[in-house]
Amino acid sequence: MSAFPGAGGLRRAFDLIGRRPFAWCGAVLSAGLALAIVLLALIGATSLRPVIEQGGLPAQATVLIAPGASAADEDALRASLLKLDLVATVTFVSRDAALAQIAARSPADREAIGQLAANPLPDVFAVLFRPDAAADAIDAQAAALHKMPHVDAVQIDLSWYRKFRAALRLARLAGGAMLVFFGFNALAWLLVAICLCVPVDAAQVRLLRLLGADDRLIRRPAVIAGSITAIAAGAVALGGTRLAWVRLDAESSALAAMYASALRLQWPELSWIAAGALVLCLAGALLASIGARVRLAAVGDCA
C-alpha cells in the first residue's frame, strides 16, 4: 500500500479525474475554447503584421518644384528627399502627366483644359512617408522640406493620418484587452479543472501517511492529473483553432487572389506547438502541485 502513490500514480491520476468527469470535461472544454480564441488571435496578428507593414496607409506630401529648375536640380532634390529618414519613396510627376490625368477624368475636364493657353501645373514630387512614422515627426520633416533648394511649396494634410493612427492605437488596445480577458478566462477554467483533481479526502491522506507515504508521493497523482488536464485543454484549443483556421484560411486565400495580395494565415510551426504543449504540461503540474500542497497543509493543520 505504501508503494501505491509511486507505482500507481498514473492510474490514481485518472481516478482523481474520474471523480467528477462531467464537471472536469466542462471546465477543460471552457478553458480550451477560451485558449483557442487567444491562439487564433495570435495567429491572425502574426500573419497580418507583414501585410499591414507593407500595405499600410502612409502619409503623403506633394513637393512643388520651383519654376526654372533644371533636370540636374530635380535629380539633386530627389536625392535630398530620399535621404530623409522618414521618407519611403519619392515619385516624380511631370506637369504634362498631371494635366493628362485631370483631362482623363471627364469630358468636362477635357473641354476646360482645351481652353487653356498653357499648362499651369508645376512639376512635383509625390513623397510617401513610412507607414509607421508618427504624425508629429512627419509634420516636423514636412516643415524642413520648405527649406530645401528648388522647392516652391509643400502640400500635406495630416488630419486624416492622425485619426487613422489614433484608430489603430485604439484597435490595438482593444485587441490586447480582449486577449488578456480570454487568457485569464482560460487560466480560470484551467484552475477549476485542476482543482477538481486535487485530493481533498483528509481521511485517505492521513491513512497514506500512516502507511509510510510522504507528501511528495501523495501529491504525485494530483500533479500528473494537473498535467493531463492542461494537455487536454491544449488539445481542445488546438483542435478548435485548427477548425477555425481552415475556414478563415480559405476565405483569406480567396481575398488574396481577388486583390493580388500575399495575405495568408500562417499555421504555427510544429516546434512552436510542441513548445506550447510543454509549457502547458509544466503549468498544469505546477498549479496542481501548489493546490495539493495547500490541501495537504490544511489536512496537517486539522490533524
C-alpha positions as CSV (number, residue, x, y, z in Angstrom):
1,M,0.0,0.0,0.0
2,S,2.9,2.3,0.7
3,A,4.1,2.0,-2.9
4,F,0.7,3.0,-4.3
5,P,1.3,6.7,-4.8
6,G,4.5,6.0,-6.8
7,A,3.7,2.9,-8.7
8,G,0.1,3.7,-9.4
9,G,0.5,7.4,-9.9
10,L,-0.9,7.5,-13.4
11,R,-3.8,5.2,-12.6
12,R,-4.6,7.2,-9.5
13,A,-4.4,10.4,-11.6
14,F,-7.1,9.1,-13.8
15,D,-9.1,8.1,-10.7
16,L,-8.9,11.7,-9.5
17,I,-10.1,13.0,-12.9
18,G,-12.9,10.4,-12.9
19,R,-14.3,11.5,-9.6
20,R,-16.2,14.4,-11.3
21,P,-15.9,13.6,-15.0
22,F,-18.7,15.9,-16.3
23,A,-17.5,18.9,-14.3
24,W,-13.9,18.2,-15.4
25,C,-14.9,17.9,-19.1
26,G,-16.9,21.1,-18.9
27,A,-14.0,23.0,-17.3
28,V,-11.5,21.6,-19.8
29,L,-13.8,22.5,-22.7
30,S,-14.3,26.0,-21.5
31,A,-10.6,26.5,-20.9
32,G,-9.7,25.1,-24.3
33,L,-12.2,27.3,-26.2
34,A,-11.0,30.4,-24.4
35,L,-7.4,29.4,-25.2
36,A,-8.4,28.7,-28.9
37,I,-9.6,32.3,-29.2
38,V,-6.3,33.6,-27.9
39,L,-4.3,31.3,-30.3
40,L,-6.4,32.3,-33.3
41,A,-6.0,36.0,-32.5
42,L,-2.2,35.5,-32.2
43,I,-2.1,33.6,-35.5
44,G,-4.1,36.4,-37.2
45,A,-1.9,39.1,-35.7
46,T,1.3,37.4,-36.7
47,S,0.1,36.6,-40.2
48,L,-1.3,40.1,-40.9
49,R,1.6,42.0,-39.5
50,P,3.8,41.9,-42.6
51,V,0.9,42.8,-44.9
52,I,-0.1,45.7,-42.6
53,E,3.5,47.0,-42.5
54,Q,3.9,46.7,-46.3
55,G,0.4,47.9,-47.3
56,G,-0.5,50.5,-44.6
57,L,-1.8,53.9,-45.2
58,P,1.2,56.2,-45.3
59,A,1.1,59.9,-45.2
60,Q,1.9,61.7,-48.5
61,A,3.3,65.1,-49.2
62,T,3.3,66.9,-52.6
63,V,6.5,68.9,-53.2
64,L,6.1,71.5,-55.9
65,I,9.3,72.1,-57.8
66,A,10.3,75.7,-58.3
67,P,9.8,77.1,-61.8
68,G,13.0,77.1,-63.8
69,A,14.6,74.1,-62.1
70,S,16.7,72.1,-64.4
71,A,16.8,68.3,-64.7
72,A,20.0,68.2,-62.6
73,D,18.3,70.3,-59.9
74,E,15.4,67.9,-59.9
75,D,17.7,64.9,-59.5
76,A,19.5,66.7,-56.7
77,L,16.2,67.4,-55.0
78,R,15.1,63.8,-55.3
79,A,18.4,62.6,-53.8
80,S,17.9,65.0,-50.9
81,L,14.4,63.8,-50.3
82,L,15.4,60.2,-50.3
83,K,18.0,60.9,-47.6
84,L,15.3,61.9,-45.1
85,D,14.8,59.1,-42.5
86,L,11.0,59.1,-42.6
87,V,10.7,59.1,-46.4
88,A,9.9,55.8,-48.1
89,T,9.5,56.6,-51.7
90,V,9.8,59.7,-54.0
91,T,7.9,59.7,-57.3
92,F,8.3,62.4,-60.0
93,V,5.1,63.6,-61.6
94,S,5.6,65.9,-64.6
95,R,3.2,68.8,-65.2
96,D,2.1,67.2,-68.5
97,A,1.4,63.9,-66.9
98,A,-0.6,65.6,-64.1
99,L,-2.6,67.6,-66.7
100,A,-3.3,64.4,-68.7
101,Q,-4.6,62.7,-65.5
102,I,-7.0,65.6,-64.9
103,A,-8.2,65.6,-68.6
104,A,-8.9,61.8,-68.4
105,R,-11.4,62.2,-65.6
106,S,-14.4,63.5,-67.5
107,P,-15.3,65.2,-70.9
108,A,-16.0,68.4,-69.0
109,D,-12.4,68.5,-67.6
110,R,-11.0,67.8,-71.1
111,E,-13.1,70.7,-72.5
112,A,-11.9,73.1,-69.8
113,I,-8.3,72.1,-70.2
114,G,-8.6,72.5,-74.0
115,Q,-9.3,76.2,-73.4
116,L,-6.0,76.8,-71.5
117,A,-3.3,78.7,-73.3
118,A,-0.6,76.9,-71.3
119,N,-0.2,74.2,-68.7
120,P,-0.5,76.0,-65.3
121,L,0.6,72.9,-63.3
122,P,4.1,72.6,-61.8
123,D,6.3,69.6,-61.8
124,V,6.0,67.8,-58.5
125,F,7.5,65.1,-56.3
126,A,5.0,62.8,-54.6
127,V,6.7,61.9,-51.3
128,L,5.4,58.9,-49.3
129,F,6.4,58.6,-45.7
130,R,6.9,55.3,-43.8
131,P,3.6,53.8,-42.6
132,D,5.0,53.6,-39.0
133,A,6.1,57.2,-38.9
134,A,4.5,59.4,-36.2
135,A,2.4,62.3,-37.3
136,D,4.4,64.9,-35.3
137,A,7.6,63.6,-36.8
138,I,6.2,63.8,-40.3
139,D,5.0,67.3,-39.6
140,A,8.4,68.4,-38.5
141,Q,10.0,66.8,-41.5
142,A,7.5,68.4,-43.9
143,A,8.4,71.8,-42.4
144,A,12.1,71.0,-43.3
145,L,11.1,70.3,-46.9
146,H,10.2,74.0,-47.4
147,K,13.8,75.0,-46.8
148,M,15.3,72.7,-49.5
149,P,16.7,74.2,-52.6
150,H,14.4,74.3,-55.7
151,V,11.2,73.7,-53.6
152,D,8.4,76.1,-54.3
153,A,5.8,74.8,-51.9
154,V,4.8,71.7,-49.9
155,Q,1.3,70.4,-49.6
156,I,0.4,68.0,-46.9
157,D,-2.7,67.1,-44.9
158,L,-2.1,65.0,-41.7
159,S,-5.6,65.3,-40.2
160,W,-6.8,62.0,-41.6
161,Y,-3.4,60.4,-40.8
162,R,-3.7,61.4,-37.1
163,K,-7.2,60.0,-37.0
164,F,-6.1,56.7,-38.6
165,R,-3.2,56.4,-36.2
166,A,-5.5,57.0,-33.2
167,A,-8.0,54.4,-34.5
168,L,-5.1,52.0,-35.0
169,R,-3.9,52.5,-31.4
170,L,-7.4,52.1,-30.1
171,A,-7.8,48.8,-32.1
172,R,-4.5,47.5,-30.7
173,L,-5.5,48.4,-27.1
174,A,-8.9,46.8,-27.6
175,G,-7.3,43.7,-29.1
176,G,-4.8,43.4,-26.3
177,A,-7.6,43.8,-23.7
178,M,-9.6,41.0,-25.4
179,L,-6.5,38.8,-25.4
180,V,-5.9,39.4,-21.7
181,F,-9.5,38.8,-20.9
182,F,-9.7,35.4,-22.8
183,G,-6.3,34.5,-21.5
184,F,-7.4,35.0,-17.9
185,N,-10.6,33.2,-18.7
186,A,-8.7,30.2,-20.0
187,L,-6.5,30.3,-16.9
188,A,-9.5,30.5,-14.6
189,W,-11.2,27.5,-16.2
190,L,-8.0,25.6,-16.2
191,L,-7.7,26.2,-12.4
192,V,-11.2,25.0,-11.9
193,A,-10.4,21.8,-13.8
194,I,-7.2,21.2,-11.9
195,C,-8.9,21.9,-8.5
196,L,-11.3,19.1,-9.3
197,C,-8.2,16.7,-9.5
198,V,-6.6,17.8,-6.2
199,P,-7.1,15.3,-3.4
200,V,-9.5,16.6,-0.7
201,D,-10.1,13.3,1.2
202,A,-8.5,14.1,4.6
203,A,-9.1,10.6,5.9
204,Q,-7.3,9.0,3.0
205,V,-4.4,11.4,3.3
206,R,-4.0,10.5,6.9
207,L,-4.1,6.8,6.1
208,L,-1.5,7.1,3.4
209,R,0.8,9.0,5.9
210,L,0.3,6.3,8.5
211,L,1.3,3.7,5.8
212,G,4.5,5.5,5.2
213,A,3.8,7.7,2.2
214,D,5.3,11.1,2.3
215,D,3.6,14.2,1.0
216,R,5.7,14.2,-2.2
217,L,4.3,10.8,-3.2
218,I,0.8,11.8,-2.1
219,R,1.0,14.8,-4.4
220,R,2.3,12.9,-7.4
221,P,-1.1,11.7,-8.7
222,A,-2.5,15.2,-8.4
223,V,0.5,16.6,-10.3
224,I,0.1,14.1,-13.0
225,A,-3.7,14.8,-13.2
226,G,-2.9,18.5,-13.5
227,S,-0.6,17.9,-16.4
228,I,-3.2,15.7,-18.1
229,T,-5.8,18.4,-17.6
230,A,-3.6,21.1,-19.1
231,I,-2.7,18.9,-22.1
232,A,-6.4,18.1,-22.6
233,A,-7.3,21.8,-22.6
234,G,-4.4,22.4,-25.0
235,A,-5.7,19.7,-27.3
236,V,-9.2,21.2,-27.3
237,A,-7.7,24.6,-28.0
238,L,-5.5,23.3,-30.9
239,G,-8.4,21.4,-32.4
240,G,-10.8,24.4,-32.2
241,T,-8.1,26.7,-33.6
242,R,-7.4,24.4,-36.5
243,L,-11.0,24.2,-37.5
244,A,-11.4,27.9,-37.4
245,W,-8.0,28.4,-39.2
246,V,-9.1,26.1,-42.1
247,R,-12.2,28.1,-42.6
248,L,-10.5,31.5,-42.3
249,D,-7.5,30.5,-44.4
250,A,-9.9,29.5,-47.3
251,E,-11.6,32.9,-47.1
252,S,-8.3,34.8,-46.9
253,S,-6.9,32.9,-49.9
254,A,-9.9,33.9,-52.0
255,L,-9.5,37.5,-50.8
256,A,-5.8,37.5,-51.5
257,A,-6.4,36.1,-55.1
258,M,-9.0,38.9,-55.6
259,Y,-6.7,41.7,-54.6
260,A,-3.4,40.1,-55.7
261,S,-2.2,40.2,-52.1
262,A,0.1,37.9,-50.1
263,L,-2.4,37.7,-47.3
264,R,-2.4,34.1,-45.8
265,L,-2.9,32.9,-42.3
266,Q,0.3,31.1,-41.3
267,W,-0.2,27.9,-39.2
268,P,2.4,27.7,-36.4
269,E,5.4,25.5,-36.9
270,L,5.5,22.1,-35.2
271,S,8.3,23.3,-32.9
272,W,6.1,26.1,-31.5
273,I,3.2,23.7,-31.0
274,A,5.5,21.3,-29.1
275,A,6.9,24.2,-27.0
276,G,3.3,25.3,-26.2
277,A,2.4,21.8,-25.1
278,L,5.4,21.5,-22.9
279,V,4.6,24.9,-21.3
280,L,1.0,23.8,-20.7
281,C,2.1,20.5,-19.2
282,L,4.5,22.2,-16.8
283,A,2.0,24.9,-15.9
284,G,-0.6,22.2,-15.1
285,A,1.8,20.3,-13.0
286,L,2.9,23.4,-11.1
287,L,-0.7,24.6,-10.4
288,A,-1.7,21.1,-9.3
289,S,1.3,20.9,-7.1
290,I,0.6,24.2,-5.4
291,G,-3.1,23.2,-4.9
292,A,-2.1,19.9,-3.5
293,R,0.4,21.5,-1.1
294,V,-2.3,23.8,0.2
295,R,-4.8,21.0,0.7
296,L,-2.2,18.8,2.4
297,A,-1.2,21.7,4.7
298,A,-4.9,22.1,5.6
299,V,-5.1,18.4,6.4
300,G,-2.0,18.6,8.5
301,D,-3.4,21.6,10.5
302,C,-6.5,19.6,11.2
303,A,-4.7,16.5,12.3
